[in-house]
């Protein structure tokens, strides 16, 4: 059996090692950068002494992830998810006009190395392993750089080309396998001295790689993969021997169903402005194993707006950032004191966050995106108070903007403070949201969100619960209006100037949909007379910091626009509308309209739905629709050869058989093309809005 590389340390301990940072080109004299260093590195990863391990350096920062790292003893890197890692030199050797590099990327088995980079360029690897020549490397030649990959199997395969070149000298042999290390082996050359700048215009290659890194266990599927799910990553860090080394069976398994619920929330599909969806929370975080794992945990928790709590049984519970109604309630019997304040003090207030994240489109660099501003608070205070919002574990613009919205809802929460509870309140310490009924504070079944820093004192028999008033609408999301344009890639397109829309009327009505009953809004609004507008409306309870937004279809084309929202809170509301154009421009939100949604709602006849028109045979129109919610007395179908209700032929149909019952009717019509509308009426002959037109549908 081949000896481990660690066994070679003594043999090469006297090898000359010099710093290579100052070497500028392949023409410079290269040395064995780390024959002993390479052996020490691999030996450490295979379980060398604690003394050797204690010499390892800290995690490279994001800027250093763009290329190779040259240092005597590099860090052992472990990474969660998919992203870009810097290369760590295990070998850096020159021989004639050839050079040989072996780069370590990841401690432990990786799932895949998908891209190899040099400087800030992705290299195109041919099936043979040769790099395709480009303006960045090799000009038009495809035989200058050869790369092989290793994923870090328990027993790896040595790089044969490097062994063939250096094995006879003992510098790099078949014993130098790199067991358990994801790496690349590179052999490269320049043909002539005068071609050096053509072959390598950026100087010596500086290696980095994009991959899917640590394979971790997902209990939902009982399988291992390089999961990007933030909750799965946090569970691994918590229980891994290289992380916090918590006893899985004692601290996680008893509440595994809870963890699985959080994992499923992380995987929920969130609509993207450009189309498609992305998971609610995914992350890419890497660290040196010599680092305190707390820093990696902070990045992962930030990426999902998470809270890691410990309940009264000593079990860990992760709560990712998505509001859930509380299951624990405290009353005045549980609380003996409190320290409560209103919104943040003037000197502490923040009403604009400037998010930054690790963007794939920008070479995995940290970049800033559109600021998240509470314009209403800025207007009220007469100033914009800005703070950075860095998310090193986030790689998606939508995700960092959603996180900024959640953070802003806490920063501008109207009530915050601390509850001092009796020991009976300790049952709340494993939770994130709890219900509180404290009439003397005006908390009538209010929901609060527990902040970090809660403590239980058995000696003092007290529980301290820091909190903010929960914003139950913090997760409402409208990608079209809230995702923003994202960080600039190339020149920013100058958007057309768009007029602010206005709200004409807002009518409150009750409705029953899908077995649920609630209050909805019917909004009429005015904007430009264009046919490429898509409309959105948003509402919030007066005094709340978060809006609930939605995109809606104009149900009565023409002027004014007619929008019907989904269910809204039965409370005092602010309502605004905006529109986007087909070219991607977005108007300002309209001035707010105050609406009392707690008053006796105005009854509105619900319209039919699912209108279809076909021609089963010559001279016939087959019309289908679904009856609206009861009570509805009858429906009228109208047809016309022009797109207007004026002069349309009307036919009434019997009362519907039941709520949402599908109906089909055949109407005889002369040859031509027909538009069709359907309208519902109540017992007082009050009509609904017209459903349609559908068509034109040709009749032979």
C-alpha positions as CSV (number, residue, x, y, z in Angstrom):
1,X,0.0,0.0,0.0
2,X,1.5,3.4,-0.9
3,X,2.7,5.4,2.1
4,X,0.7,8.4,3.0
5,X,2.1,11.8,2.1
6,X,2.5,12.6,5.8
7,X,5.2,10.0,5.9
8,X,7.2,12.1,3.4
9,X,7.5,15.1,5.6
10,X,10.7,14.0,7.3
11,X,12.3,13.2,4.0
12,X,11.8,16.7,2.6
13,X,12.0,18.6,5.8
14,X,15.2,20.3,4.7
15,X,13.9,21.3,1.3
16,X,14.3,25.0,0.5
17,X,11.1,26.9,0.7
18,X,10.9,30.6,-0.3
19,X,8.0,33.0,-0.6
20,X,6.8,33.2,-4.2
21,X,4.6,36.3,-4.0
22,X,7.2,38.4,-5.7
23,X,7.7,36.1,-8.7
24,X,6.0,37.8,-11.7
25,X,6.3,35.4,-14.6
26,X,7.2,31.9,-15.7
27,X,10.5,33.3,-17.0
28,X,11.6,33.9,-13.4
29,X,13.4,31.1,-11.6
30,X,10.8,28.9,-9.9
31,X,11.5,26.7,-6.9
32,X,9.7,23.9,-5.1
33,X,7.4,26.3,-3.3
34,X,6.4,23.6,-0.8
35,X,7.6,20.1,-1.2
36,X,7.6,19.8,2.6
37,X,4.7,22.2,2.7
38,X,2.6,20.1,0.4
39,X,3.3,17.0,2.5
40,X,2.5,18.7,5.7
41,X,-0.8,20.0,4.4
42,X,-2.0,16.6,3.3
43,X,-0.7,15.0,6.4
44,X,-2.7,17.5,8.5
45,X,-5.8,16.8,6.6
46,X,-5.4,13.1,7.2
47,X,-5.2,13.6,10.9
48,X,-1.8,15.0,11.9
49,X,-1.0,16.3,15.3
50,X,-2.8,19.0,17.2
51,X,0.4,21.1,17.1
52,X,0.4,21.1,13.3
53,X,-3.3,21.8,13.2
54,X,-2.9,24.8,15.5
55,X,-0.6,26.4,12.9
56,X,-3.3,26.6,10.3
57,X,-4.4,30.1,9.3
58,X,-7.8,31.7,9.2
59,X,-10.5,31.7,6.5
60,X,-9.5,33.8,3.4
61,X,-11.9,36.7,3.0
62,X,-14.1,37.1,-0.1
63,X,-11.6,39.1,-2.0
64,X,-9.0,36.3,-1.7
65,X,-11.5,33.8,-3.1
66,X,-10.7,35.2,-6.6
67,X,-7.3,33.4,-7.0
68,X,-4.5,31.3,-5.5
69,X,-3.3,31.7,-1.9
70,X,0.5,31.3,-1.3
71,X,1.4,30.8,2.3
72,X,3.6,28.3,4.1
73,X,0.8,26.4,5.8
74,X,-2.6,27.1,4.1
75,X,-6.0,26.7,5.8
76,X,-8.1,23.6,5.5
77,X,-11.2,24.9,3.8
78,X,-14.7,23.5,4.2
79,X,-17.6,24.9,2.2
80,X,-21.3,24.6,2.2
81,X,-23.3,24.8,-1.0
82,X,-22.1,26.0,-4.5
83,X,-19.7,28.8,-5.0
84,X,-16.1,29.9,-5.7
85,X,-13.1,28.9,-3.5
86,X,-9.5,30.1,-3.7
87,X,-6.8,27.6,-4.6
88,X,-4.3,26.6,-1.9
89,X,-0.8,25.7,-3.2
90,X,0.4,22.2,-2.4
91,X,3.0,22.3,-5.2
92,X,4.4,25.1,-7.2
93,X,7.4,23.9,-9.4
94,X,9.1,25.0,-12.6
95,X,11.2,22.8,-14.8
96,X,12.5,24.4,-18.0
97,X,9.7,26.0,-19.8
98,X,7.1,23.9,-17.9
99,X,5.4,24.6,-14.6
100,X,3.5,22.3,-12.3
101,X,0.8,23.3,-9.8
102,X,-1.2,21.2,-7.4
103,X,-4.0,23.2,-5.8
104,X,-6.1,22.2,-2.8
105,X,-9.6,23.6,-2.6
106,X,-11.7,21.7,-0.1
107,X,-11.0,19.5,2.9
108,X,-13.1,16.3,2.5
109,X,-15.0,14.9,-0.4
110,X,-16.6,17.4,-2.8
111,X,-19.6,16.7,-5.0
112,X,-18.2,18.4,-8.2
113,X,-15.7,20.9,-9.4
114,X,-17.7,22.6,-12.1
115,X,-15.5,25.5,-13.2
116,X,-11.8,26.3,-13.0
117,X,-10.8,29.9,-13.0
118,X,-7.5,31.8,-13.5
119,X,-7.6,35.4,-12.3
120,X,-11.2,36.5,-13.1
121,X,-11.7,34.3,-16.1
122,X,-13.5,30.9,-16.4
123,X,-11.3,28.5,-18.4
124,X,-12.9,26.2,-21.0
125,X,-11.7,22.7,-20.5
126,X,-11.8,20.3,-23.5
127,X,-12.6,16.7,-22.9
128,X,-8.9,15.9,-23.0
129,X,-8.3,18.2,-20.1
130,X,-6.5,20.9,-22.2
131,X,-7.6,24.5,-21.8
132,X,-9.1,26.0,-24.9
133,X,-7.0,28.9,-26.1
134,X,-8.6,32.4,-25.8
135,X,-7.6,36.0,-25.5
136,X,-6.9,35.5,-21.8
137,X,-4.8,32.4,-22.2
138,X,-2.9,30.8,-25.0
139,X,-4.1,32.9,-27.9
140,X,-5.4,30.3,-30.3
141,X,-3.4,27.4,-28.9
142,X,-5.1,24.5,-27.1
143,X,-1.9,22.8,-25.8
144,X,-0.5,25.2,-23.2
145,X,-2.4,24.3,-20.1
146,X,-3.6,20.9,-19.0
147,X,-5.8,20.4,-15.9
148,X,-7.0,17.3,-14.1
149,X,-9.5,17.3,-11.2
150,X,-9.8,15.2,-8.0
151,X,-12.9,15.3,-5.8
152,X,-11.2,14.1,-2.6
153,X,-12.0,10.5,-2.3
154,X,-10.8,8.6,0.7
155,X,-8.1,7.1,-1.5
156,X,-7.2,9.4,-4.4
157,X,-5.4,9.0,-7.6
158,X,-2.0,10.8,-8.1
159,X,-1.7,13.2,-11.0
160,X,0.1,11.1,-13.5
161,X,1.5,13.9,-15.7
162,X,3.1,15.6,-12.7
163,X,4.5,12.4,-11.4
164,X,5.9,11.6,-14.8
165,X,7.7,15.0,-14.8
166,X,8.8,15.2,-11.2
167,X,8.7,11.7,-9.8
168,X,12.3,10.7,-10.5
169,X,13.5,13.6,-8.3
170,X,11.2,12.6,-5.5
171,X,9.5,15.9,-5.6
172,X,6.1,14.5,-6.5
173,X,5.4,10.8,-6.6
174,X,2.6,8.4,-6.7
175,X,2.6,8.6,-2.9
176,X,1.4,12.2,-3.2
177,X,-2.2,11.4,-3.7
178,X,-4.0,14.0,-1.7
179,X,-6.4,11.6,0.0
180,X,-9.6,13.4,1.1
181,X,-8.7,16.7,-0.6
182,X,-10.6,18.2,-3.6
183,X,-7.9,19.5,-5.8
184,X,-6.7,20.2,-9.4
185,X,-3.3,19.3,-10.9
186,X,-2.0,21.6,-13.6
187,X,0.9,21.3,-16.0
188,X,1.5,24.2,-18.3
189,X,4.2,25.7,-20.5
190,X,5.0,28.6,-22.8
191,X,6.4,27.8,-26.2
192,X,8.8,30.8,-26.7
193,X,10.0,33.6,-24.5
194,X,8.8,36.2,-26.9
195,X,5.3,34.6,-26.7
196,X,5.0,34.9,-23.0
197,X,2.7,38.0,-23.0
198,X,0.6,36.4,-25.7
199,X,0.3,33.1,-23.9
200,X,-0.2,34.6,-20.4
201,X,-1.3,38.2,-20.7
202,X,-2.4,38.3,-17.1
203,X,0.9,36.8,-15.8
204,X,1.2,33.6,-13.9
205,X,-2.1,31.7,-13.5
206,X,-4.0,32.3,-10.3
207,X,-6.3,29.4,-9.6
208,X,-9.7,29.3,-8.1
209,X,-12.7,27.0,-8.7
210,X,-16.4,26.9,-8.6
211,X,-17.8,23.7,-7.2
212,X,-20.5,22.0,-5.3
213,X,-18.6,21.3,-2.1
214,X,-19.3,19.5,1.2
215,X,-21.6,16.5,0.9
216,X,-24.0,16.6,3.9
217,X,-26.8,14.5,5.1
218,X,-30.4,15.6,4.4
219,X,-32.7,13.6,6.7
220,X,-35.7,14.2,4.4
221,X,-34.2,11.9,1.8
222,X,-31.6,10.0,3.9
223,X,-29.0,10.9,1.4
224,X,-25.8,13.0,1.0
225,X,-25.3,15.8,-1.4
226,X,-23.8,19.3,-1.6
227,X,-27.0,20.8,-0.4
228,X,-27.6,24.5,-0.8
229,X,-30.5,24.4,1.7
230,X,-29.5,26.7,4.6
231,X,-31.3,24.7,7.3
232,X,-29.6,21.4,6.2
233,X,-26.2,23.2,6.3
234,X,-26.9,24.6,9.8
235,X,-27.8,21.1,11.1
236,X,-24.6,19.7,9.7
237,X,-22.4,22.5,11.2
238,X,-24.1,22.0,14.6
239,X,-23.5,18.3,14.8
240,X,-20.3,17.9,12.7
241,X,-17.1,16.9,14.6
242,X,-15.4,19.8,12.8
243,X,-18.2,22.1,13.8
244,X,-19.9,22.4,17.1
245,X,-19.9,18.6,17.7
246,X,-23.3,18.5,19.3
247,X,-24.8,15.1,20.1
248,X,-27.3,14.6,17.2
249,X,-29.3,11.9,19.0
250,X,-29.7,14.1,22.2
251,X,-30.1,17.6,20.8
252,X,-31.6,17.3,17.3
253,X,-33.2,14.0,16.7
254,X,-36.0,14.4,19.3
255,X,-37.1,17.5,17.4
256,X,-36.2,16.3,13.9
257,X,-39.8,16.9,12.6
258,X,-39.3,20.6,13.4
259,X,-36.0,20.8,11.6
260,X,-37.5,19.1,8.5
261,X,-40.2,21.7,8.6
262,X,-37.6,24.5,8.4
263,X,-35.8,22.7,5.6
264,X,-39.0,22.5,3.6
265,X,-39.5,26.3,4.2
266,X,-36.0,27.0,2.8
267,X,-36.9,25.0,-0.3
268,X,-40.2,26.9,-1.0
269,X,-40.2,28.3,-4.5
270,X,-40.2,32.1,-4.7
271,X,-41.2,33.8,-7.9
272,X,-38.4,35.8,-9.6
273,X,-38.8,39.1,-11.4
274,X,-37.1,37.7,-14.5
275,X,-39.3,34.6,-14.5
276,X,-39.0,31.2,-12.9
277,X,-38.4,30.6,-9.2
278,X,-35.6,30.3,-6.6
279,X,-35.6,28.6,-3.2
280,X,-36.6,30.8,-0.3
281,X,-33.2,30.4,1.5
282,X,-30.0,28.9,0.1
283,X,-26.5,29.7,0.9
284,X,-22.8,29.4,0.2
285,X,-20.5,29.7,3.2
286,X,-16.9,28.5,3.6
287,X,-14.5,28.5,6.5
288,X,-11.1,27.3,7.7
289,X,-11.5,24.4,10.0
290,X,-9.2,26.2,12.5
291,X,-11.7,29.0,12.8
292,X,-14.3,29.3,15.5
293,X,-17.4,27.8,13.8
294,X,-19.5,30.6,15.3
295,X,-18.5,32.9,12.4
296,X,-19.8,30.4,9.9
297,X,-23.0,29.9,11.9
298,X,-23.6,33.7,12.0
299,X,-23.3,33.8,8.2
300,X,-25.7,30.9,7.7
301,X,-28.3,32.3,10.2
302,X,-28.1,35.7,8.5
303,X,-28.7,34.0,5.1
304,X,-32.1,32.7,6.3
305,X,-32.9,35.3,8.9
306,X,-32.6,32.4,11.3
307,X,-32.7,32.0,15.0
308,X,-31.1,29.0,16.7
309,X,-32.8,28.4,20.1
310,X,-32.5,25.7,22.8
311,X,-35.7,24.5,24.4
312,X,-36.3,23.4,28.0
313,X,-35.2,19.9,27.1
314,X,-31.9,21.0,25.7
315,X,-32.8,20.4,22.1
316,X,-31.8,22.9,19.4
317,X,-34.5,24.4,17.2
318,X,-33.8,26.4,14.1
319,X,-36.4,29.0,13.1
320,X,-35.9,30.4,9.6
321,X,-37.3,33.7,8.6
322,X,-40.9,33.0,7.7
323,X,-43.7,34.1,10.1
324,X,-45.7,31.3,11.8
325,X,-48.6,31.9,14.2
326,X,-47.4,31.3,17.8
327,X,-48.1,28.1,19.7
328,X,-47.0,29.5,23.1
329,X,-49.0,32.2,24.8
330,X,-48.0,34.3,27.9
331,X,-50.3,36.2,30.1
332,X,-50.0,38.5,33.1
333,X,-49.7,35.4,35.3
334,X,-46.3,34.7,33.6
335,X,-44.9,38.3,33.6
336,X,-43.8,40.3,36.6
337,X,-42.1,43.2,34.9
338,X,-41.2,44.8,31.6
339,X,-39.3,47.6,29.9
340,X,-41.1,48.7,26.8
341,X,-40.4,51.5,24.3
342,X,-41.9,52.8,21.1
343,X,-40.0,52.8,17.8
344,X,-36.3,53.3,17.6
345,X,-34.8,56.5,19.0
346,X,-33.8,59.2,16.5
347,X,-30.1,58.5,16.8
348,X,-30.5,54.8,16.3
349,X,-33.1,54.8,13.5
350,X,-32.3,53.2,10.1
351,X,-34.8,53.6,7.3
352,X,-32.6,52.5,4.4
353,X,-30.5,49.3,4.1
354,X,-27.9,48.9,1.3
355,X,-27.7,45.1,0.7
356,X,-24.7,43.4,-0.7
357,X,-24.3,39.7,-1.6
358,X,-21.9,37.3,-3.4
359,X,-23.0,37.6,-7.0
360,X,-22.4,34.8,-9.5
361,X,-22.8,37.3,-12.3
362,X,-20.0,39.3,-10.9
363,X,-17.4,36.5,-10.5
364,X,-18.7,35.6,-7.0
365,X,-17.6,39.0,-5.7
366,X,-19.5,40.9,-3.0
367,X,-21.6,43.6,-4.8
368,X,-24.2,46.1,-3.7
369,X,-27.8,45.9,-5.0
370,X,-30.7,48.3,-4.9
371,X,-31.2,49.9,-1.4
372,X,-34.3,48.9,0.6
373,X,-35.8,52.1,1.8
374,X,-38.9,52.8,3.9
375,X,-39.8,56.0,2.0
376,X,-42.7,56.8,4.4
377,X,-40.4,56.8,7.4
378,X,-37.8,58.9,5.5
379,X,-40.4,61.4,4.6
380,X,-41.8,61.6,8.1
381,X,-38.3,62.2,9.6
382,X,-37.1,64.4,6.8
383,X,-33.9,62.3,6.3
384,X,-32.6,59.0,4.9
385,X,-30.6,57.1,7.5
386,X,-28.6,54.5,5.7
387,X,-26.8,51.4,7.0
388,X,-25.0,48.6,5.1
389,X,-26.6,45.1,5.0
390,X,-23.9,42.6,4.1
391,X,-24.9,39.0,3.4
392,X,-21.7,37.0,2.6
393,X,-23.7,33.7,2.5
394,X,-26.3,34.9,0.0
395,X,-25.9,34.4,-3.8
396,X,-29.3,35.6,-5.1
397,X,-30.5,39.2,-5.5
398,X,-34.1,38.3,-4.6
399,X,-33.1,36.6,-1.4
400,X,-31.0,39.5,-0.1
401,X,-33.8,41.9,-0.9
402,X,-36.3,39.8,0.9
403,X,-33.9,39.6,3.9
404,X,-33.6,43.4,3.9
405,X,-37.4,43.7,4.0
406,X,-37.6,41.4,7.0
407,X,-34.8,43.3,8.8
408,X,-36.4,46.7,8.1
409,X,-39.6,45.5,9.6
410,X,-37.8,44.9,12.9
411,X,-35.7,48.1,12.7
412,X,-38.9,50.1,12.4
413,X,-41.1,48.0,14.6
414,X,-43.5,50.3,16.5
415,X,-43.0,48.5,19.9
416,X,-39.8,46.9,21.3
417,X,-38.4,46.1,24.7
418,X,-38.0,43.3,27.3
419,X,-40.4,41.2,29.2
420,X,-39.3,39.9,32.6
421,X,-41.1,36.7,33.2
422,X,-41.5,34.1,36.0
423,X,-40.0,30.7,35.4
424,X,-43.3,29.7,33.9
425,X,-42.3,31.9,30.9
426,X,-39.3,29.7,30.2
427,X,-41.6,27.6,27.9
428,X,-41.3,30.5,25.4
429,X,-37.5,30.3,25.2
430,X,-37.4,27.7,22.5
431,X,-39.8,29.7,20.3
432,X,-39.4,32.6,17.9
433,X,-42.9,34.1,17.9
434,X,-45.1,34.0,21.0
435,X,-48.6,35.4,21.8
436,X,-48.8,37.9,24.7
437,X,-51.9,39.1,26.5
438,X,-51.0,42.0,28.7
439,X,-53.9,44.5,28.9
440,X,-51.9,47.1,30.9
441,X,-49.4,47.3,27.9
442,X,-52.2,47.3,25.4
443,X,-51.2,43.8,24.3
444,X,-54.5,42.1,23.5
445,X,-53.4,38.7,22.1
446,X,-50.5,40.5,20.4
447,X,-47.7,38.5,18.7
448,X,-44.1,39.4,19.5
449,X,-40.9,38.1,18.0
450,X,-38.2,37.1,20.4
451,X,-34.8,38.8,19.7
452,X,-31.4,37.4,20.5
453,X,-30.2,37.7,24.1
454,X,-33.0,35.9,26.0
455,X,-31.8,34.5,29.3
456,X,-33.2,32.2,32.0
457,X,-31.9,32.5,35.6
458,X,-32.8,29.6,37.8
459,X,-31.2,31.3,40.8
460,X,-33.2,34.4,40.3
461,X,-36.2,32.4,39.0
462,X,-36.6,34.9,36.2
463,X,-36.7,34.8,32.4
464,X,-35.6,37.8,30.3
465,X,-37.3,38.0,26.9
466,X,-36.1,40.8,24.5
467,X,-38.6,41.4,21.7
468,X,-40.1,43.5,19.0
469,X,-43.7,43.6,17.9
470,X,-44.0,41.0,15.2
471,X,-44.8,42.0,11.6
472,X,-47.0,39.3,10.3
473,X,-46.8,40.6,6.8
474,X,-43.0,40.7,6.5
475,X,-43.0,37.8,4.1
476,X,-45.5,39.1,1.6
477,X,-43.6,39.5,-1.6
478,X,-44.2,40.9,-5.1
479,X,-41.2,40.2,-7.3
480,X,-42.3,42.7,-9.9
481,X,-42.1,45.7,-7.5
482,X,-39.9,44.6,-4.7
483,X,-37.0,42.6,-6.2
484,X,-35.5,45.7,-7.8
485,X,-33.2,45.8,-10.8
486,X,-30.3,44.0,-9.1
487,X,-26.6,45.0,-9.3
488,X,-25.4,46.4,-12.6
489,X,-23.8,44.1,-15.1
490,X,-22.5,46.4,-17.9
491,X,-24.2,49.7,-18.6
492,X,-27.5,50.4,-16.8
493,X,-30.5,51.0,-19.1
494,X,-32.0,54.4,-18.6
495,X,-35.6,53.9,-17.7
496,X,-38.4,56.0,-19.2
497,X,-40.0,58.6,-17.0
498,X,-43.4,57.3,-15.8
499,X,-46.2,59.3,-14.4
500,X,-47.5,58.5,-10.9
501,X,-50.9,56.8,-11.0
502,X,-53.8,57.9,-8.9
503,X,-56.5,56.0,-6.9
504,X,-60.0,57.1,-7.8
505,X,-62.1,54.9,-5.4
506,X,-61.6,52.0,-3.0
507,X,-64.6,49.8,-2.2
508,X,-64.5,47.2,0.6
509,X,-66.5,44.0,0.1
510,X,-66.7,40.5,1.5
511,X,-66.1,37.4,-0.5
512,X,-65.8,33.7,-0.1
513,X,-63.1,31.9,-2.0
514,X,-61.8,28.3,-1.6
515,X,-63.8,27.8,1.5
516,X,-62.4,31.0,3.2
517,X,-64.3,34.2,3.8
518,X,-62.8,37.6,4.2
519,X,-62.6,41.2,3.2
520,X,-61.3,42.3,-0.3
521,X,-60.8,45.7,-2.0
522,X,-62.1,46.8,-5.3
523,X,-59.8,49.7,-6.6
524,X,-60.4,52.0,-9.5
525,X,-57.2,53.8,-10.6
526,X,-56.0,56.1,-13.4
527,X,-52.7,55.9,-15.3
528,X,-51.3,56.4,-18.8
529,X,-53.5,55.2,-21.7
530,X,-51.1,52.3,-22.7
531,X,-51.8,48.7,-23.4
532,X,-48.5,47.3,-22.0
533,X,-49.2,48.1,-18.3
534,X,-49.2,45.6,-15.5
535,X,-50.8,46.8,-12.3
536,X,-49.9,46.1,-8.7
537,X,-51.6,47.2,-5.4
538,X,-50.3,47.1,-1.9
539,X,-51.8,47.6,1.5
540,X,-50.8,47.7,5.1
541,X,-52.4,48.3,8.5
542,X,-51.9,51.9,9.5
543,X,-48.8,52.1,11.7
544,X,-47.3,48.9,10.3
545,X,-43.9,49.0,8.6
546,X,-44.4,46.3,5.9
547,X,-46.7,46.3,2.9
548,X,-48.5,43.4,1.4
549,X,-48.2,43.6,-2.4
550,X,-49.8,41.7,-5.3
551,X,-50.0,42.0,-9.0
552,X,-53.5,42.1,-10.4
553,X,-55.3,41.9,-13.8
554,X,-57.4,44.8,-14.9
555,X,-60.8,43.1,-14.9
556,X,-62.6,45.8,-16.9
557,X,-60.2,46.9,-19.6
558,X,-60.3,50.5,-20.4
559,X,-60.2,53.7,-18.3
560,X,-60.2,53.7,-15.3
561,X,-58.4,50.5,-14.3
562,X,-60.4,48.1,-12.1
563,X,-58.4,45.9,-9.7
564,X,-59.7,43.4,-7.1
565,X,-57.2,42.4,-4.3
566,X,-57.0,39.2,-2.4
567,X,-58.1,39.1,1.2
568,X,-56.9,42.0,3.4
569,X,-56.8,42.7,7.1
570,X,-60.1,43.9,8.6
571,X,-58.5,47.1,10.0
572,X,-57.6,50.7,9.2
573,X,-55.6,50.4,6.0
574,X,-53.3,52.4,3.7
575,X,-53.7,51.4,0.0
576,X,-51.5,52.3,-2.9
577,X,-51.2,51.3,-6.6
578,X,-48.3,51.3,-9.2
579,X,-47.7,49.9,-12.6
580,X,-44.9,48.4,-14.7
581,X,-44.4,48.7,-18.4
582,X,-43.6,46.0,-21.0
583,X,-40.1,47.5,-21.2
584,X,-39.5,46.9,-17.5
585,X,-40.0,50.4,-16.2
586,X,-41.9,50.9,-12.9
587,X,-43.9,54.0,-11.8
588,X,-43.8,55.5,-8.3
589,X,-46.4,54.2,-6.0
590,X,-49.5,56.4,-5.9
591,X,-50.3,58.6,-2.9
592,X,-51.9,56.4,-0.2
593,X,-55.6,56.2,0.2
594,X,-56.9,55.5,3.8
595,X,-59.6,52.8,4.0
596,X,-61.6,51.6,6.9
597,X,-61.9,47.9,6.2
598,X,-63.7,47.3,9.6
599,X,-66.9,49.1,8.5
600,X,-69.9,47.2,7.3
601,X,-68.7,46.1,3.8
602,X,-70.4,47.1,0.6
603,X,-71.9,44.0,-1.0
604,X,-70.7,43.3,-4.5
605,X,-72.2,40.7,-6.7
606,X,-69.5,38.1,-7.4
607,X,-68.8,37.5,-11.1
608,X,-68.7,34.2,-13.0
609,X,-65.3,32.7,-13.9
610,X,-63.5,30.4,-16.4
611,X,-65.2,31.7,-19.5
612,X,-64.6,29.5,-22.6
613,X,-65.9,29.7,-26.2
614,X,-65.7,27.1,-28.9
615,X,-67.5,26.1,-32.1
616,X,-68.6,22.4,-32.0
617,X,-70.3,22.6,-35.4
618,X,-71.3,25.1,-38.0
619,X,-73.8,27.7,-36.8
620,X,-73.1,27.0,-33.1
621,X,-71.2,28.8,-30.3
622,X,-70.5,26.6,-27.3
623,X,-70.1,28.8,-24.2
624,X,-68.8,27.5,-20.8
625,X,-68.3,29.3,-17.5
626,X,-68.4,28.6,-13.8
627,X,-71.1,30.0,-11.6
628,X,-70.1,32.5,-9.0
629,X,-70.5,32.2,-5.3
630,X,-74.1,32.2,-4.1
631,X,-76.5,34.0,-3.7
632,X,-76.8,34.7,-7.5
633,X,-80.2,34.7,-9.1
634,X,-79.3,34.3,-12.8
635,X,-76.6,34.9,-15.4
636,X,-76.8,36.7,-18.8
637,X,-74.6,35.7,-21.7
638,X,-74.0,38.5,-24.3
639,X,-72.6,38.1,-27.8
640,X,-71.7,40.6,-30.4
641,X,-69.7,40.7,-33.7
642,X,-67.8,43.8,-32.3
643,X,-65.8,44.2,-29.1
644,X,-68.5,46.3,-27.4
645,X,-71.5,45.6,-25.2
646,X,-73.6,48.1,-27.1
647,X,-76.0,46.2,-29.3
648,X,-75.0,42.8,-27.9
649,X,-77.5,40.0,-28.0
650,X,-78.4,38.9,-24.5
651,X,-79.7,35.6,-23.2
652,X,-80.6,34.8,-19.6
653,X,-80.0,31.5,-18.0
654,X,-81.6,29.8,-15.1
655,X,-80.3,30.2,-11.5
656,X,-77.1,28.2,-11.0
657,X,-77.2,24.8,-9.5
658,X,-74.6,25.6,-6.8
659,X,-71.5,27.7,-6.0
660,X,-68.8,27.4,-8.7
661,X,-70.8,24.9,-10.7
662,X,-69.5,24.6,-14.4
663,X,-72.2,25.5,-17.0
664,X,-72.2,24.9,-20.8
665,X,-74.6,26.4,-23.4
666,X,-74.9,26.1,-27.2
667,X,-76.2,29.2,-29.0
668,X,-77.2,29.4,-32.6
669,X,-75.4,32.2,-34.5
670,X,-75.1,33.2,-38.2
671,X,-71.6,32.9,-39.7
672,X,-69.2,35.5,-38.4
673,X,-66.7,36.2,-35.5
674,X,-68.2,36.7,-32.1
675,X,-67.2,38.3,-28.8
676,X,-68.7,36.8,-25.6
677,X,-69.4,38.2,-22.1
678,X,-71.1,36.7,-19.0
679,X,-72.6,38.7,-16.1
680,X,-74.2,37.5,-12.8
681,X,-77.2,39.2,-11.2
682,X,-78.6,39.0,-7.7
683,X,-82.3,38.9,-6.7
684,X,-82.4,42.7,-6.9
685,X,-81.1,42.6,-10.5
686,X,-77.7,44.1,-9.3
687,X,-75.1,43.0,-11.8
688,X,-71.5,41.8,-11.2
689,X,-68.7,43.1,-13.4
690,X,-68.7,41.6,-16.9
691,X,-66.6,38.5,-17.4
692,X,-65.0,38.8,-20.9
693,X,-64.8,39.5,-23.6
694,X,-63.6,36.2,-25.0
695,X,-63.0,36.0,-28.7
696,X,-63.4,36.8,-31.4
697,X,-64.4,33.2,-32.1
698,X,-65.3,32.4,-35.8
699,X,-68.6,30.6,-36.6
700,X,-68.8,28.9,-40.0
